[in-house]
Amino acid sequence: MFSAIRSFRTARRAQSGMTLLELIIACAILLVLATAAMPVARFTVKRQKEAELHRDLHEMRDAIDRYKDAADRGRIRVEAGTEGYPPDLATLVTGVDVVAQGGAGTPLGAGIQSALGGAPPAGQSAFGGGQTIAPFGSAATSASGAGAPAVQHVRFLRRIPIDPMTGNSEWGMRAVQDDPDSSSWGGRDVFDVYSLSVGTGLDNTKYADW
Protein backbone atom coordinates (compact mmCIF):
# COMPACT_ATOMS: atom_id res chain seq x y z
CA MET A 1 0.00 0.00 0.00
CA PHE A 2 2.70 2.45 1.06
CA SER A 3 4.85 1.31 -1.84
CA ALA A 4 2.09 2.19 -4.28
CA ILE A 5 1.67 5.64 -2.76
CA ARG A 6 5.42 6.31 -2.98
CA SER A 7 5.44 5.20 -6.62
CA PHE A 8 2.51 7.52 -7.39
CA ARG A 9 4.21 10.50 -5.73
CA THR A 10 7.48 9.77 -7.56
CA ALA A 11 5.61 9.67 -10.87
CA ARG A 12 3.91 13.01 -10.08
CA ARG A 13 7.23 14.64 -9.27
CA ALA A 14 8.76 13.31 -12.46
CA GLN A 15 5.78 14.57 -14.47
CA SER A 16 6.07 18.02 -12.85
CA GLY A 17 9.79 18.11 -13.58
CA MET A 18 9.27 17.33 -17.25
CA THR A 19 6.64 20.06 -17.55
CA LEU A 20 9.02 22.65 -16.06
CA LEU A 21 11.82 21.47 -18.35
CA GLU A 22 9.58 21.83 -21.38
CA LEU A 23 8.66 25.35 -20.29
CA ILE A 24 12.32 26.30 -19.96
CA ILE A 25 13.09 24.91 -23.41
CA ALA A 26 10.16 26.77 -24.96
CA CYS A 27 11.26 30.05 -23.35
CA ALA A 28 14.80 29.53 -24.59
CA ILE A 29 13.57 28.94 -28.14
CA LEU A 30 11.42 32.06 -28.00
CA LEU A 31 14.35 34.09 -26.70
CA VAL A 32 16.58 32.90 -29.55
CA LEU A 33 13.90 33.73 -32.14
CA ALA A 34 13.31 37.18 -30.63
CA THR A 35 17.04 37.91 -30.59
CA ALA A 36 17.31 36.92 -34.23
CA ALA A 37 14.29 39.02 -35.20
CA MET A 38 15.44 42.25 -33.52
CA PRO A 39 18.08 43.17 -36.14
CA VAL A 40 15.56 42.54 -38.91
CA ALA A 41 13.00 44.76 -37.19
CA ARG A 42 15.55 47.54 -36.70
CA PHE A 43 16.59 47.26 -40.34
CA THR A 44 12.96 47.52 -41.49
CA VAL A 45 12.26 50.58 -39.32
CA LYS A 46 15.43 52.30 -40.49
CA ARG A 47 14.62 51.60 -44.11
CA GLN A 48 11.13 53.06 -43.70
CA LYS A 49 12.55 56.22 -42.10
CA GLU A 50 15.04 56.57 -44.93
CA ALA A 51 12.26 56.28 -47.51
CA GLU A 52 10.33 58.98 -45.63
CA LEU A 53 13.41 61.21 -45.58
CA HIS A 54 13.79 60.82 -49.34
CA ARG A 55 10.14 61.83 -49.85
CA ASP A 56 10.41 64.85 -47.55
CA LEU A 57 13.55 66.14 -49.25
CA HIS A 58 12.04 65.63 -52.68
CA GLU A 59 8.85 67.45 -51.66
CA MET A 60 10.69 70.48 -50.29
CA ARG A 61 13.15 70.68 -53.18
CA ASP A 62 10.31 70.41 -55.65
CA ALA A 63 8.51 73.28 -53.89
CA ILE A 64 11.69 75.38 -54.04
CA ASP A 65 12.07 74.66 -57.76
CA ARG A 66 8.46 75.62 -58.48
CA TYR A 67 8.84 78.87 -56.54
CA LYS A 68 12.04 79.63 -58.45
CA ASP A 69 10.38 78.85 -61.77
CA ALA A 70 7.46 81.17 -61.03
CA ALA A 71 9.88 83.91 -59.93
CA ASP A 72 11.96 83.55 -63.10
CA ARG A 73 8.79 83.99 -65.16
CA GLY A 74 7.97 87.19 -63.34
CA ARG A 75 4.92 85.78 -61.56
CA ILE A 76 6.31 86.45 -58.05
CA ARG A 77 7.72 89.68 -56.70
CA VAL A 78 11.18 88.99 -55.32
CA GLU A 79 13.77 91.15 -53.61
CA ALA A 80 16.91 92.13 -55.46
CA GLY A 81 19.87 89.84 -54.80
CA THR A 82 17.82 86.80 -53.79
CA GLU A 83 18.11 85.10 -57.20
CA GLY A 84 14.37 84.32 -57.07
CA TYR A 85 14.59 81.61 -54.42
CA PRO A 86 12.20 81.59 -51.41
CA PRO A 87 13.48 83.56 -48.40
CA ASP A 88 12.75 80.63 -46.07
CA LEU A 89 10.76 77.42 -45.87
CA ALA A 90 7.92 79.13 -44.01
CA THR A 91 7.21 81.26 -47.09
CA LEU A 92 6.52 78.11 -49.09
CA VAL A 93 3.88 77.15 -46.52
CA THR A 94 2.25 80.55 -45.95
CA GLY A 95 2.26 81.24 -49.68
CA VAL A 96 2.81 84.25 -51.94
CA ASP A 97 0.82 86.21 -54.52
CA VAL A 98 1.31 84.79 -58.01
CA VAL A 99 0.35 86.86 -61.07
CA ALA A 100 -1.69 85.14 -63.77
CA GLN A 101 0.04 84.92 -67.12
CA GLY A 102 -2.81 86.31 -69.19
CA GLY A 103 -3.71 89.20 -66.88
CA ALA A 104 -7.24 89.99 -65.73
CA GLY A 105 -8.84 88.68 -68.90
CA THR A 106 -7.51 85.14 -68.53
CA PRO A 107 -8.75 82.53 -66.05
CA LEU A 108 -6.21 82.51 -63.26
CA GLY A 109 -5.79 78.75 -63.06
CA ALA A 110 -5.05 78.50 -66.78
CA GLY A 111 -2.57 81.37 -66.55
CA ILE A 112 -0.60 79.75 -63.75
CA GLN A 113 -0.63 76.37 -65.47
CA SER A 114 0.65 77.89 -68.70
CA ALA A 115 3.33 79.81 -66.83
CA LEU A 116 4.62 76.60 -65.30
CA GLY A 117 4.59 74.49 -68.42
CA GLY A 118 1.07 73.28 -69.12
CA ALA A 119 -1.98 72.02 -67.27
CA PRO A 120 -1.56 69.54 -64.42
CA PRO A 121 -3.19 66.09 -64.31
CA ALA A 122 -6.82 65.94 -63.28
CA GLY A 123 -7.33 66.37 -59.56
CA GLN A 124 -4.01 68.13 -58.96
CA SER A 125 -3.17 71.78 -58.48
CA ALA A 126 -0.99 73.77 -60.84
CA PHE A 127 1.91 73.29 -58.41
CA GLY A 128 1.77 69.51 -58.02
CA GLY A 129 -0.10 67.00 -55.91
CA GLY A 130 1.51 68.07 -52.64
CA GLN A 131 0.75 71.78 -52.97
CA THR A 132 -2.45 73.76 -52.64
CA ILE A 133 -3.84 76.87 -54.28
CA ALA A 134 -5.88 79.16 -52.06
CA PRO A 135 -7.38 82.11 -54.00
CA PHE A 136 -8.48 85.44 -52.61
CA GLY A 137 -12.23 84.90 -52.52
CA SER A 138 -13.81 82.45 -54.94
CA ALA A 139 -11.85 83.24 -58.11
CA ALA A 140 -9.05 85.31 -59.58
CA THR A 141 -8.73 88.77 -58.09
CA SER A 142 -7.38 91.94 -59.59
CA ALA A 143 -4.37 93.59 -57.98
CA SER A 144 -5.73 97.13 -58.34
CA GLY A 145 -9.07 97.04 -60.09
CA ALA A 146 -10.10 96.52 -63.71
CA GLY A 147 -7.27 96.05 -66.18
CA ALA A 148 -4.69 95.06 -63.55
CA PRO A 149 -3.08 91.60 -63.60
CA ALA A 150 -5.05 88.93 -61.79
CA VAL A 151 -3.26 87.39 -58.82
CA GLN A 152 -3.77 84.34 -56.67
CA HIS A 153 -2.33 83.41 -53.30
CA VAL A 154 -0.41 80.17 -53.81
CA ARG A 155 1.02 77.79 -51.23
CA PHE A 156 3.88 75.72 -52.62
CA LEU A 157 4.20 73.43 -49.59
CA ARG A 158 1.42 71.98 -47.46
CA ARG A 159 3.57 71.95 -44.32
CA ILE A 160 7.21 71.73 -43.28
CA PRO A 161 7.83 67.99 -42.86
CA ILE A 162 9.18 66.41 -39.71
CA ASP A 163 12.65 65.01 -40.23
CA PRO A 164 12.21 61.30 -39.45
CA MET A 165 15.84 61.06 -38.36
CA THR A 166 15.80 63.93 -35.84
CA GLY A 167 12.10 63.98 -34.93
CA ASN A 168 11.66 67.73 -35.45
CA SER A 169 10.85 70.14 -38.29
CA GLU A 170 14.24 71.86 -38.34
CA TRP A 171 16.21 71.37 -41.55
CA GLY A 172 19.59 72.50 -42.73
CA MET A 173 19.40 75.13 -45.47
CA ARG A 174 21.81 76.53 -48.03
CA ALA A 175 21.63 79.77 -49.98
CA VAL A 176 22.69 79.94 -53.59
CA GLN A 177 25.69 82.00 -52.43
CA ASP A 178 26.82 79.30 -49.96
CA ASP A 179 29.41 76.64 -50.71
CA PRO A 180 27.94 73.27 -51.78
CA ASP A 181 29.24 71.59 -48.62
CA SER A 182 28.50 74.50 -46.29
CA SER A 183 26.88 73.61 -42.97
CA SER A 184 25.73 77.17 -42.26
CA TRP A 185 23.00 79.13 -44.00
CA GLY A 186 23.70 82.56 -45.44
CA GLY A 187 20.14 83.59 -44.62
CA ARG A 188 19.27 85.36 -47.87
CA ASP A 189 17.34 82.63 -49.65
CA VAL A 190 16.80 78.87 -49.65
CA PHE A 191 18.54 77.12 -52.53
CA ASP A 192 18.64 73.64 -50.98
CA VAL A 193 17.68 71.73 -47.82
CA TYR A 194 19.26 68.79 -46.04
CA SER A 195 18.81 66.71 -42.88
CA LEU A 196 20.51 67.84 -39.67
CA SER A 197 20.97 64.23 -38.62
CA VAL A 198 24.55 63.08 -38.03
CA GLY A 199 23.58 59.47 -38.74
CA THR A 200 24.64 57.24 -41.60
CA GLY A 201 22.27 55.44 -43.94
CA LEU A 202 22.09 51.82 -44.93
CA ASP A 203 24.12 52.74 -48.03
CA ASN A 204 26.93 54.06 -45.77
CA THR A 205 26.32 57.69 -46.79
CA LYS A 206 25.53 60.44 -44.32
CA TYR A 207 21.92 61.62 -44.16
CA ALA A 208 23.16 65.22 -44.31
CA ASP A 209 24.53 64.49 -47.80
CA TRP A 210 21.24 63.23 -49.24
LUMKOLGU-270449 format. One record per atom (N, C-alpha, C): atom name; x, y, z. Coordinates in steps of 0.2 Angstrom, whole numbers, padded with zeros to 4 digits, m for minus. Layout:
BEGIN
atomo; xx; yy; zz
CA; X; Y; Z
...
# end
This chain:
BEGIN
atomo; xx; yy; zz
N; 0004; m0006; 0000
CA; 0000; 0000; 0000
C; 0004; 0006; 0000
N; 0009; 0006; 0005
CA; 0013; 0012; 0005
C; 0018; 0013; m0001
N; 0020; 0007; m0003
CA; 0024; 0007; m0009
C; 0021; 0010; m0015
N; 0014; 0008; m0016
CA; 0010; 0011; m0021
C; 0010; 0019; m0021
N; 0009; 0021; m0015
CA; 0008; 0028; m0014
C; 0015; 0032; m0016
N; 0021; 0029; m0013
CA; 0027; 0032; m0015
C; 0028; 0032; m0022
N; 0026; 0026; m0026
CA; 0027; 0026; m0033
C; 0023; 0031; m0036
N; 0017; 0033; m0034
CA; 0013; 0038; m0037
C; 0016; 0045; m0036
N; 0018; 0046; m0030
CA; 0021; 0053; m0029
C; 0027; 0054; m0033
N; 0031; 0048; m0034
CA; 0037; 0049; m0038
C; 0036; 0050; m0045
N; 0030; 0047; m0047
CA; 0028; 0048; m0054
C; 0026; 0055; m0055
N; 0022; 0058; m0050
CA; 0020; 0065; m0050
C; 0025; 0070; m0051
N; 0030; 0069; m0046
CA; 0036; 0073; m0046
C; 0040; 0073; m0053
N; 0040; 0067; m0056
CA; 0044; 0067; m0062
C; 0040; 0070; m0068
N; 0033; 0070; m0067
CA; 0029; 0073; m0072
C; 0029; 0080; m0072
N; 0030; 0083; m0065
CA; 0030; 0090; m0064
C; 0037; 0093; m0067
N; 0042; 0089; m0066
CA; 0049; 0091; m0068
C; 0049; 0091; m0075
N; 0046; 0086; m0079
CA; 0046; 0087; m0086
C; 0043; 0093; m0089
N; 0037; 0094; m0086
CA; 0033; 0100; m0088
C; 0037; 0107; m0087
N; 0041; 0107; m0081
CA; 0045; 0113; m0080
C; 0051; 0113; m0085
N; 0054; 0108; m0087
CA; 0059; 0107; m0092
C; 0057; 0109; m0099
N; 0051; 0107; m0100
CA; 0048; 0109; m0107
C; 0047; 0117; m0107
N; 0044; 0120; m0102
CA; 0043; 0127; m0101
C; 0050; 0131; m0102
N; 0055; 0128; m0099
CA; 0062; 0132; m0100
C; 0064; 0131; m0107
N; 0063; 0125; m0110
CA; 0065; 0125; m0117
C; 0062; 0129; m0122
N; 0055; 0130; m0121
CA; 0051; 0134; m0125
C; 0053; 0141; m0124
N; 0054; 0143; m0118
CA; 0056; 0150; m0117
C; 0063; 0152; m0120
N; 0067; 0147; m0120
CA; 0074; 0148; m0123
C; 0073; 0148; m0131
N; 0069; 0144; m0133
CA; 0068; 0145; m0141
C; 0065; 0152; m0143
N; 0060; 0154; m0139
CA; 0057; 0160; m0140
C; 0062; 0166; m0139
N; 0067; 0165; m0134
CA; 0072; 0170; m0133
C; 0077; 0171; m0139
N; 0078; 0165; m0142
CA; 0083; 0164; m0148
C; 0079; 0168; m0154
N; 0073; 0166; m0155
CA; 0070; 0169; m0161
C; 0069; 0176; m0160
N; 0067; 0179; m0154
CA; 0067; 0186; m0153
C; 0073; 0189; m0154
N; 0079; 0187; m0152
CA; 0085; 0190; m0153
C; 0087; 0190; m0160
N; 0085; 0185; m0164
CA; 0087; 0185; m0171
C; 0082; 0189; m0175
N; 0076; 0191; m0172
CA; 0071; 0195; m0176
C; 0073; 0202; m0175
N; 0076; 0204; m0169
CA; 0077; 0211; m0168
C; 0081; 0215; m0173
N; 0087; 0212; m0175
CA; 0090; 0216; m0181
C; 0086; 0217; m0187
N; 0082; 0212; m0189
CA; 0078; 0213; m0195
C; 0073; 0218; m0193
N; 0070; 0219; m0187
CA; 0065; 0224; m0186
C; 0068; 0231; m0186
N; 0074; 0231; m0183
CA; 0078; 0238; m0183
C; 0079; 0240; m0191
N; 0081; 0235; m0195
CA; 0083; 0236; m0202
C; 0077; 0239; m0205
N; 0071; 0236; m0204
CA; 0065; 0238; m0207
C; 0063; 0245; m0205
N; 0063; 0246; m0199
CA; 0061; 0253; m0197
C; 0066; 0258; m0200
N; 0072; 0257; m0200
CA; 0077; 0261; m0202
C; 0076; 0263; m0210
N; 0074; 0257; m0213
CA; 0073; 0258; m0221
C; 0067; 0262; m0222
N; 0062; 0261; m0218
CA; 0056; 0265; m0218
C; 0057; 0273; m0217
N; 0061; 0274; m0212
CA; 0063; 0281; m0211
C; 0067; 0284; m0216
N; 0071; 0280; m0219
CA; 0075; 0283; m0225
C; 0071; 0284; m0231
N; 0066; 0280; m0232
CA; 0061; 0281; m0238
C; 0057; 0288; m0236
N; 0055; 0289; m0230
CA; 0052; 0295; m0228
C; 0056; 0301; m0229
N; 0062; 0300; m0227
CA; 0067; 0306; m0228
C; 0068; 0308; m0235
N; 0069; 0303; m0240
CA; 0069; 0304; m0247
C; 0063; 0308; m0249
N; 0057; 0306; m0247
CA; 0051; 0309; m0249
C; 0050; 0316; m0247
N; 0052; 0317; m0241
CA; 0052; 0324; m0238
C; 0057; 0329; m0241
N; 0063; 0327; m0243
CA; 0068; 0331; m0246
C; 0065; 0332; m0253
N; 0063; 0327; m0257
CA; 0060; 0328; m0263
C; 0054; 0333; m0263
N; 0050; 0333; m0259
CA; 0044; 0337; m0258
C; 0047; 0344; m0257
N; 0051; 0346; m0253
CA; 0053; 0352; m0251
C; 0058; 0355; m0257
N; 0062; 0351; m0260
CA; 0066; 0353; m0266
C; 0061; 0355; m0272
N; 0056; 0351; m0273
CA; 0052; 0352; m0278
C; 0048; 0359; m0277
N; 0046; 0360; m0271
CA; 0043; 0366; m0269
C; 0047; 0372; m0271
N; 0054; 0372; m0269
CA; 0058; 0377; m0270
C; 0059; 0378; m0278
N; 0060; 0373; m0282
CA; 0060; 0373; m0289
C; 0054; 0377; m0292
N; 0048; 0375; m0290
CA; 0042; 0378; m0292
C; 0042; 0386; m0291
N; 0044; 0387; m0285
CA; 0044; 0394; m0283
C; 0049; 0398; m0287
N; 0055; 0395; m0288
CA; 0060; 0398; m0292
C; 0058; 0399; m0299
N; 0054; 0394; m0302
CA; 0052; 0394; m0309
C; 0047; 0400; m0310
N; 0042; 0400; m0305
CA; 0037; 0406; m0305
C; 0041; 0413; m0305
N; 0046; 0413; m0300
CA; 0049; 0420; m0300
C; 0053; 0421; m0306
N; 0056; 0416; m0309
CA; 0060; 0418; m0316
C; 0055; 0420; m0321
N; 0049; 0418; m0321
CA; 0044; 0420; m0326
C; 0040; 0426; m0324
N; 0043; 0430; m0319
CA; 0040; 0436; m0317
C; 0033; 0436; m0313
N; 0031; 0430; m0311
CA; 0025; 0429; m0308
C; 0025; 0431; m0300
N; 0031; 0431; m0297
CA; 0032; 0432; m0290
C; 0036; 0438; m0289
N; 0034; 0443; m0285
CA; 0039; 0448; m0284
C; 0044; 0446; m0279
N; 0050; 0447; m0281
CA; 0056; 0445; m0277
C; 0060; 0451; m0275
N; 0064; 0450; m0270
CA; 0069; 0456; m0268
C; 0075; 0455; m0272
N; 0078; 0461; m0273
CA; 0085; 0461; m0277
C; 0090; 0457; m0273
N; 0094; 0453; m0277
CA; 0099; 0449; m0274
C; 0097; 0442; m0271
N; 0091; 0441; m0272
CA; 0089; 0434; m0269
C; 0089; 0429; m0274
N; 0090; 0430; m0280
CA; 0091; 0425; m0286
C; 0084; 0422; m0287
N; 0078; 0424; m0284
CA; 0072; 0422; m0285
C; 0070; 0415; m0281
N; 0074; 0414; m0276
CA; 0073; 0408; m0272
C; 0069; 0410; m0266
N; 0065; 0406; m0263
CA; 0061; 0408; m0257
C; 0065; 0410; m0251
N; 0063; 0415; m0248
CA; 0067; 0418; m0242
C; 0068; 0413; m0236
N; 0063; 0408; m0235
CA; 0064; 0403; m0230
C; 0059; 0398; m0232
N; 0059; 0392; m0228
CA; 0054; 0387; m0229
C; 0047; 0389; m0227
N; 0046; 0393; m0222
CA; 0040; 0396; m0220
C; 0036; 0399; m0226
N; 0039; 0403; m0230
CA; 0036; 0406; m0235
C; 0033; 0401; m0240
N; 0036; 0396; m0241
CA; 0033; 0391; m0245
C; 0026; 0388; m0243
N; 0025; 0388; m0236
CA; 0019; 0386; m0233
C; 0014; 0391; m0232
N; 0016; 0397; m0230
CA; 0011; 0403; m0230
C; 0009; 0405; m0237
N; 0013; 0404; m0242
CA; 0011; 0406; m0248
C; 0013; 0413; m0250
N; 0013; 0415; m0257
CA; 0014; 0421; m0260
C; 0009; 0423; m0265
N; 0009; 0429; m0267
CA; 0004; 0431; m0273
C; 0007; 0430; m0279
N; 0004; 0426; m0283
CA; 0007; 0424; m0290
C; 0002; 0427; m0295
N; 0005; 0431; m0300
CA; 0002; 0434; m0305
C; 0000; 0429; m0311
N; m0006; 0430; m0313
CA; m0008; 0426; m0319
C; m0005; 0428; m0325
N; m0004; 0423; m0330
CA; 0000; 0425; m0336
C; m0004; 0429; m0340
N; m0010; 0428; m0341
CA; m0014; 0432; m0346
C; m0017; 0438; m0343
N; m0016; 0440; m0337
CA; m0019; 0446; m0334
C; m0026; 0445; m0332
N; m0029; 0450; m0331
CA; m0036; 0450; m0329
C; m0041; 0447; m0333
N; m0039; 0446; m0340
CA; m0044; 0443; m0344
C; m0044; 0436; m0345
N; m0039; 0433; m0342
CA; m0038; 0426; m0343
C; m0039; 0422; m0336
N; m0043; 0416; m0336
CA; m0044; 0413; m0330
C; m0037; 0411; m0327
N; m0037; 0413; m0320
CA; m0031; 0413; m0316
C; m0028; 0406; m0316
N; m0032; 0400; m0315
CA; m0029; 0394; m0315
C; m0025; 0392; m0322
N; m0028; 0394; m0327
CA; m0025; 0393; m0334
C; m0019; 0397; m0335
N; m0019; 0403; m0332
CA; m0013; 0407; m0333
C; m0007; 0404; m0329
N; m0008; 0402; m0323
CA; m0003; 0399; m0319
C; m0001; 0392; m0322
N; m0005; 0388; m0324
CA; m0003; 0382; m0327
C; 0001; 0383; m0333
N; m0001; 0388; m0338
CA; 0003; 0389; m0343
C; 0010; 0392; m0342
N; 0010; 0396; m0336
CA; 0017; 0399; m0334
C; 0021; 0394; m0332
N; 0019; 0388; m0329
CA; 0023; 0383; m0326
C; 0024; 0377; m0331
N; 0022; 0378; m0337
CA; 0023; 0372; m0342
C; 0017; 0368; m0344
N; 0011; 0370; m0344
CA; 0005; 0366; m0346
C; 0001; 0365; m0340
N; m0005; 0362; m0341
CA; m0010; 0360; m0336
C; m0008; 0354; m0333
N; m0010; 0354; m0326
CA; m0008; 0348; m0322
C; m0013; 0342; m0323
N; m0011; 0336; m0321
CA; m0016; 0330; m0322
C; m0022; 0332; m0318
N; m0028; 0329; m0320
CA; m0034; 0330; m0316
C; m0034; 0328; m0309
N; m0037; 0333; m0305
CA; m0037; 0332; m0298
C; m0031; 0335; m0294
N; m0026; 0338; m0298
CA; m0020; 0341; m0295
C; m0020; 0348; m0296
N; m0016; 0352; m0292
CA; m0016; 0359; m0292
C; m0011; 0360; m0298
N; m0010; 0367; m0299
CA; m0005; 0369; m0304
C; 0002; 0368; m0302
N; 0003; 0367; m0295
CA; 0010; 0366; m0292
C; 0011; 0359; m0289
N; 0007; 0354; m0292
CA; 0009; 0348; m0290
C; 0004; 0345; m0285
N; 0004; 0338; m0284
CA; m0001; 0335; m0280
C; 0000; 0337; m0272
N; 0006; 0339; m0270
CA; 0008; 0340; m0263
C; 0006; 0348; m0261
N; 0005; 0352; m0266
CA; 0004; 0359; m0265
C; m0004; 0361; m0266
N; m0005; 0366; m0263
CA; m0012; 0369; m0263
C; m0012; 0376; m0266
N; m0018; 0378; m0269
CA; m0019; 0384; m0271
C; m0025; 0387; m0268
N; m0024; 0393; m0264
CA; m0029; 0396; m0260
C; m0031; 0403; m0263
N; m0036; 0404; m0267
CA; m0037; 0411; m0270
C; m0040; 0416; m0265
N; m0039; 0422; m0267
CA; m0042; 0427; m0263
C; m0050; 0427; m0265
N; m0054; 0425; m0261
CA; m0061; 0424; m0263
C; m0062; 0418; m0266
N; m0067; 0418; m0271
CA; m0069; 0412; m0275
C; m0066; 0411; m0281
N; m0062; 0417; m0284
CA; m0059; 0416; m0291
C; m0053; 0421; m0291
N; m0051; 0422; m0297
CA; m0045; 0427; m0298
C; m0047; 0434; m0296
N; m0042; 0437; m0293
CA; m0044; 0444; m0290
C; m0039; 0449; m0294
N; m0041; 0455; m0295
CA; m0037; 0460; m0298
C; m0033; 0463; m0293
N; m0026; 0465; m0295
CA; m0022; 0468; m0290
C; m0024; 0475; m0288
N; m0027; 0479; m0293
CA; m0029; 0486; m0292
C; m0035; 0488; m0296
N; m0039; 0483; m0297
CA; m0045; 0485; m0300
C; m0045; 0483; m0308
N; m0050; 0485; m0312
CA; m0051; 0483; m0319
C; m0044; 0484; m0322
N; m0042; 0479; m0327
CA; m0036; 0480; m0331
C; m0030; 0478; m0328
N; m0030; 0477; m0321
CA; m0023; 0475; m0318
C; m0023; 0468; m0318
N; m0016; 0465; m0318
CA; m0015; 0458; m0318
C; m0019; 0454; m0312
N; m0022; 0449; m0314
CA; m0025; 0445; m0309
C; m0020; 0441; m0305
N; m0021; 0440; m0298
CA; m0016; 0437; m0294
C; m0020; 0432; m0290
N; m0016; 0427; m0288
CA; m0019; 0422; m0283
C; m0014; 0420; m0278
N; m0016; 0419; m0272
CA; m0012; 0417; m0266
C; m0010; 0410; m0267
N; m0004; 0408; m0268
CA; m0002; 0401; m0269
C; 0003; 0398; m0264
N; 0001; 0392; m0261
CA; 0005; 0389; m0256
C; 0009; 0383; m0260
N; 0015; 0383; m0260
CA; 0019; 0379; m0263
C; 0021; 0372; m0259
N; 0020; 0373; m0252
CA; 0021; 0367; m0248
C; 0015; 0367; m0243
N; 0013; 0361; m0242
CA; 0007; 0360; m0237
C; 0009; 0361; m0230
N; 0015; 0359; m0228
CA; 0018; 0360; m0222
C; 0025; 0358; m0222
N; 0029; 0361; m0217
CA; 0036; 0359; m0216
C; 0036; 0352; m0213
N; 0039; 0347; m0217
CA; 0039; 0340; m0214
C; 0043; 0339; m0208
N; 0042; 0334; m0204
CA; 0046; 0332; m0199
C; 0052; 0328; m0201
N; 0058; 0329; m0199
CA; 0063; 0325; m0201
C; 0063; 0318; m0197
N; 0062; 0313; m0201
CA; 0061; 0306; m0197
C; 0067; 0304; m0193
N; 0073; 0307; m0195
CA; 0079; 0305; m0192
C; 0080; 0309; m0185
N; 0078; 0315; m0185
CA; 0079; 0320; m0179
C; 0073; 0320; m0175
N; 0067; 0319; m0178
CA; 0061; 0320; m0175
C; 0058; 0327; m0174
N; 0061; 0332; m0178
CA; 0058; 0339; m0177
C; 0058; 0342; m0184
N; 0055; 0348; m0185
CA; 0054; 0351; m0191
C; 0060; 0355; m0193
N; 0066; 0355; m0190
CA; 0071; 0359; m0192
C; 0075; 0356; m0197
N; 0077; 0360; m0202
CA; 0081; 0357; m0208
C; 0087; 0361; m0209
N; 0092; 0358; m0211
CA; 0098; 0363; m0214
C; 0096; 0366; m0220
N; 0098; 0372; m0221
CA; 0097; 0376; m0227
C; 0103; 0379; m0230
N; 0104; 0379; m0237
CA; 0109; 0383; m0240
C; 0106; 0388; m0245
N; 0110; 0394; m0245
CA; 0108; 0399; m0250
C; 0112; 0398; m0256
N; 0110; 0401; m0262
CA; 0113; 0400; m0268
C; 0121; 0402; m0268
N; 0122; 0407; m0263
CA; 0128; 0410; m0262
C; 0133; 0406; m0258
N; 0130; 0401; m0254
CA; 0134; 0397; m0250
C; 0138; 0391; m0254
N; 0143; 0389; m0251
CA; 0147; 0383; m0254
C; 0143; 0377; m0254
N; 0144; 0372; m0258
CA; 0140; 0366; m0259
C; 0140; 0362; m0253
N; 0146; 0362; m0249
CA; 0146; 0358; m0243
C; 0146; 0362; m0237
N; 0143; 0368; m0237
CA; 0142; 0373; m0231
C; 0137; 0370; m0227
N; 0139; 0370; m0220
CA; 0134; 0368; m0215
C; 0131; 0374; m0211
N; 0132; 0380; m0214
CA; 0129; 0386; m0211
C; 0125; 0389; m0217
N; 0119; 0392; m0215
CA; 0115; 0396; m0220
C; 0117; 0403; m0220
N; 0117; 0406; m0226
CA; 0119; 0413; m0227
C; 0113; 0417; m0225
N; 0107; 0414; m0225
CA; 0101; 0418; m0223
C; 0097; 0422; m0228
N; 0099; 0422; m0234
CA; 0096; 0427; m0239
C; 0091; 0423; m0243
N; 0092; 0417; m0245
CA; 0087; 0413; m0248
C; 0088; 0406; m0247
N; 0083; 0402; m0249
CA; 0084; 0394; m0248
C; 0085; 0391; m0255
N; 0091; 0389; m0256
CA; 0093; 0386; m0263
C; 0092; 0378; m0262
N; 0094; 0375; m0256
CA; 0093; 0368; m0255
C; 0092; 0367; m0248
N; 0090; 0361; m0246
CA; 0088; 0359; m0239
C; 0092; 0352; m0238
N; 0093; 0350; m0232
CA; 0096; 0344; m0230
C; 0095; 0342; m0223
N; 0095; 0336; m0221
CA; 0094; 0334; m0214
C; 0100; 0336; m0210
N; 0098; 0337; m0204
CA; 0103; 0339; m0198
C; 0105; 0333; m0194
N; 0103; 0327; m0196
CA; 0105; 0321; m0193
C; 0112; 0320; m0194
N; 0116; 0317; m0189
CA; 0123; 0315; m0190
C; 0123; 0308; m0192
N; 0118; 0305; m0193
CA; 0118; 0297; m0194
C; 0120; 0295; m0201
N; 0121; 0289; m0202
CA; 0123; 0286; m0208
C; 0118; 0281; m0210
N; 0116; 0281; m0217
CA; 0111; 0277; m0220
C; 0114; 0270; m0221
N; 0109; 0266; m0223
CA; 0110; 0259; m0225
C; 0115; 0258; m0230
N; 0116; 0264; m0235
CA; 0121; 0264; m0240
C; 0127; 0267; m0238
N; 0128; 0268; m0232
CA; 0135; 0270; m0229
C; 0136; 0278; m0231
N; 0131; 0281; m0233
CA; 0132; 0288; m0234
C; 0128; 0292; m0228
N; 0131; 0298; m0227
CA; 0128; 0302; m0222
C; 0121; 0305; m0224
N; 0116; 0305; m0219
CA; 0110; 0308; m0221
C; 0110; 0316; m0223
N; 0115; 0319; m0220
CA; 0116; 0326; m0222
C; 0118; 0327; m0229
N; 0120; 0322; m0232
CA; 0123; 0322; m0239
C; 0117; 0320; m0244
N; 0111; 0318; m0242
CA; 0106; 0316; m0246
C; 0103; 0322; m0250
# end
